[in-house]
Amino acid sequence: MTATIIPNYQISWEKLPEDYKLPDEPVDNINQPFLAAALTQSLELAGKMPPNALTTTNYGICATLNGKTVVKAPDWAYIPNITVSREEVTRSYTPQLEGDIPVIVIEFLSDTDGSEYSSKPTYPPGKWFFYECVLKVPSYAIFEPNTGELEVYRLDQKTGRYSLQTPNENQHYLITEMNLDLGVWQGTRENRTGNWLRWWDESGQLLLWGSELVEKERQRVEQERQRAEQERQRAERLAAQLRAAGIEPED
């Protein structure tokens, strides 16, 4: 067990106690599971998920503050490397003890209580304080699916505080540790039409979902079929021209 000190707290990294009762709260927005699954699927299909990487969805991330367990469950998080088997990461995940700190956590706004912005430092600390001052997650994104508003905050290494980032000309945000851009895309997936969070690679190419890859392959096959049909028709026209000239085309 290792420990670090921040004002008012001694932070240590310990496994969740077996008798700790995790909050059993239902997801309060039907869209959240779809949004989270879409983020992970495109990473997997694009080969952007190393063998020991882990994405979490409403899954407890733990730290111990002054001997008291704190668990926050971001709507989505990306952990580049875990140092234990996946079977050991069952009820929760403890950074430093079981692997890396998440490089990004994402919260999908679904209510108006403002908990995603809570910088409450006293126990139990707010989400913002926990991500910023305890975990020190490099990027924190807050997404409002209904309006498509996306805020991305980056941890300033000098101040230790989050600062709001400005998007690039494509309205995307670079997540440095992943070498990917994060941005908002409008469209339909799994019968949901609306705003989605999507990934773009360093060349500006959108990382595709499974359904999009299937459609892309269907279009490729159809284009090949059309080219083959055009070639067949061209050969038939040429053969007809040769016959008209008294020449029998070879087989």
C-alpha positions in Angstrom: 0.0 0.0 0.0 1.3 3.4 -0.9 0.1 6.8 0.4 0.3 10.4 -0.7 -0.7 13.6 1.1 -3.0 16.4 0.0 -4.5 19.1 2.2 -6.8 17.5 4.8 -6.5 14.0 3.4 -4.1 11.1 3.5 -4.8 9.1 0.4 -4.1 5.3 0.2 -4.9 2.7 -2.4 -6.6 -0.3 -1.0 -9.0 -2.9 -2.3 -12.7 -2.5 -1.6 -13.5 -4.3 1.7 -15.5 -7.4 1.1 -18.3 -6.2 3.4 -18.5 -2.7 1.8 -22.0 -2.2 0.5 -21.9 -0.6 -2.9 -24.8 1.7 -3.8 -27.4 -0.2 -5.7 -28.8 2.7 -7.7 -30.4 2.1 -11.1 -29.1 4.0 -14.1 -31.2 7.1 -14.2 -31.0 7.7 -18.0 -31.9 5.0 -20.5 -29.4 6.5 -23.0 -26.3 6.1 -20.7 -25.6 2.4 -21.4 -25.9 2.9 -25.2 -23.6 6.0 -25.1 -21.0 4.1 -23.0 -21.1 0.9 -25.1 -20.7 2.9 -28.3 -17.5 4.5 -27.0 -15.9 1.2 -26.1 -17.0 -0.7 -29.2 -15.4 1.6 -31.7 -12.1 1.5 -29.8 -12.1 -2.3 -29.8 -13.0 -2.6 -33.5 -10.3 -0.1 -34.5 -7.6 -2.0 -32.5 -7.3 0.8 -30.0 -7.8 -1.3 -26.9 -4.4 -2.8 -25.8 -4.7 -6.3 -24.1 -4.5 -4.9 -20.6 -6.7 -1.8 -21.2 -10.0 -1.6 -19.4 -13.1 0.6 -19.9 -15.6 0.9 -17.1 -19.3 1.9 -17.1 -20.9 2.9 -13.9 -18.2 0.8 -12.2 -16.8 1.8 -8.8 -13.3 3.4 -8.7 -11.9 3.4 -5.2 -9.5 5.4 -3.0 -9.2 5.5 0.8 -9.2 8.9 2.4 -8.1 9.1 6.0 -8.9 5.5 6.4 -12.4 5.8 4.9 -13.4 4.2 1.6 -14.5 6.4 -1.2 -16.1 5.0 -4.4 -17.2 6.9 -7.4 -18.7 5.3 -10.5 -18.1 7.5 -13.6 -20.5 6.8 -16.5 -17.4 5.8 -18.6 -13.7 5.6 -18.0 -10.6 4.4 -19.9 -7.8 2.8 -18.0 -4.8 2.1 -20.3 -3.3 -0.7 -18.2 -4.4 -3.0 -15.4 -1.7 -5.1 -13.6 -4.1 -7.8 -12.3 -6.3 -10.2 -14.2 -9.7 -9.1 -15.2 -11.2 -11.8 -12.9 -9.7 -9.9 -9.9 -11.4 -6.7 -10.9 -14.8 -7.8 -9.9 -16.7 -5.4 -7.6 -14.5 -2.3 -8.1 -11.2 -1.0 -9.3 -8.4 0.6 -7.2 -5.9 2.6 -9.2 -2.2 2.3 -8.2 -2.9 -1.0 -6.5 -4.5 -2.8 -9.6 -3.2 -0.6 -12.4 -3.1 2.8 -13.9 -5.1 5.9 -13.1 -7.9 6.4 -15.7 -6.7 8.8 -18.4 -10.2 10.0 -19.0 -13.5 9.9 -17.1 -16.8 10.9 -18.7 -20.1 11.8 -17.0 -23.4 12.0 -19.0 -25.6 14.6 -17.6 -29.0 13.2 -16.7 -30.3 15.4 -13.9 -29.9 18.9 -12.6 -28.4 18.2 -9.2 -24.9 19.3 -10.4 -23.1 16.4 -8.8 -20.8 16.2 -11.8 -19.5 19.6 -10.8 -19.2 19.0 -7.1 -15.9 20.1 -5.8 -16.9 19.4 -2.2 -13.7 18.5 -0.4 -15.1 17.2 2.9 -16.0 13.5 3.3 -17.6 12.1 1.2 -16.0 14.3 -1.5 -17.8 15.4 -4.6 -17.1 13.8 -8.0 -15.1 16.8 -9.4 -12.9 16.9 -6.3 -12.4 13.1 -6.4 -11.3 13.1 -10.1 -9.3 16.3 -9.9 -7.6 16.1 -6.5 -7.6 12.5 -5.5 -7.3 10.4 -8.7 -5.8 13.3 -10.7 -7.4 12.0 -13.9 -5.8 13.9 -16.8 -9.1 14.5 -18.7 -12.6 14.9 -17.4 -15.5 15.2 -19.9 -19.1 16.2 -19.1 -21.6 15.5 -21.9 -25.2 16.6 -22.2 -26.8 14.1 -24.7 -30.0 16.1 -25.2 -28.3 19.3 -26.3 -25.0 17.8 -27.5 -23.0 20.1 -25.3 -19.6 18.7 -24.4 -17.1 20.1 -21.9 -13.6 18.7 -21.7 -11.4 19.7 -18.8 -7.6 19.1 -18.7 -5.6 18.7 -15.5 -3.0 21.5 -15.3 0.2 19.9 -14.0 1.4 23.2 -12.5 -1.8 24.1 -10.6 -3.2 20.6 -10.1 -6.6 21.9 -11.2 -8.9 21.4 -14.2 -9.1 24.0 -16.9 -11.8 24.0 -19.6 -10.3 23.1 -23.0 -11.0 24.8 -26.3 -12.0 22.5 -29.2 -10.0 22.4 -32.4 -11.4 23.6 -35.8 -13.4 20.4 -36.1 -14.9 20.9 -32.6 -12.9 17.9 -31.3 -10.8 17.6 -28.2 -7.4 15.8 -28.2 -7.1 13.1 -25.5 -3.4 13.1 -25.5 -2.8 9.7 -23.7 -5.0 7.9 -26.2 -3.8 9.8 -29.3 -7.4 10.2 -30.2 -9.9 13.1 -30.6 -13.2 13.1 -28.8 -16.2 14.9 -30.2 -19.9 15.0 -30.7 -21.6 13.2 -33.7 -25.3 13.2 -34.7 -26.9 10.2 -36.1 -28.6 6.8 -35.4 -27.4 3.7 -33.6 -29.5 0.9 -32.1 -32.7 2.8 -32.8 -31.5 5.9 -31.0 -31.2 9.1 -33.0 -29.4 11.9 -31.4 -26.1 13.1 -30.1 -23.3 10.6 -29.5 -19.7 10.9 -28.4 -17.3 9.5 -31.0 -13.6 9.0 -31.5 -11.4 10.2 -34.4 -7.9 9.1 -35.1 -4.8 11.2 -35.7 -5.6 11.4 -39.5 -9.1 12.6 -38.8 -10.8 9.3 -39.6 -13.9 8.4 -37.6 -13.6 5.2 -35.6 -16.5 3.1 -36.8 -19.1 1.0 -35.0 -19.8 -2.5 -36.0 -23.0 -1.6 -37.9 -21.0 1.0 -39.9 -18.3 -1.5 -40.7 -20.9 -4.0 -41.9 -22.5 -1.3 -44.1 -19.0 -0.2 -45.4 -18.3 -3.8 -46.4 -21.8 -4.2 -48.0 -21.0 -1.1 -50.1 -17.6 -2.4 -51.1 -19.1 -5.7 -52.2 -21.8 -3.9 -54.2 -19.2 -1.7 -55.8 -17.2 -4.8 -56.8 -20.4 -6.3 -58.2 -21.2 -3.2 -60.2 -17.6 -3.1 -61.6 -17.8 -6.7 -62.6 -21.1 -6.1 -64.3 -19.7 -3.1 -66.2 -16.7 -5.2 -67.3 -19.0 -8.0 -68.5 -21.1 -5.5 -70.5 -18.0 -3.9 -72.0 -16.7 -7.4 -73.0 -20.0 -8.2 -74.7 -20.0 -4.9 -76.6 -16.5 -5.5 -77.8 -17.4 -9.0 -78.9 -20.4 -7.7 -80.8 -18.2 -5.1 -82.5 -15.7 -7.8 -83.5 -18.4 -10.1 -84.9 -19.9 -7.2 -86.9 -16.4 -6.8 -88.4 -16.3 -10.5 -89.3 -14.0 -11.4 -86.6 -15.0 -14.2 -84.2 -13.7 -13.2 -80.7 -11.6 -15.8 -78.9 -13.0 -17.4 -75.8 
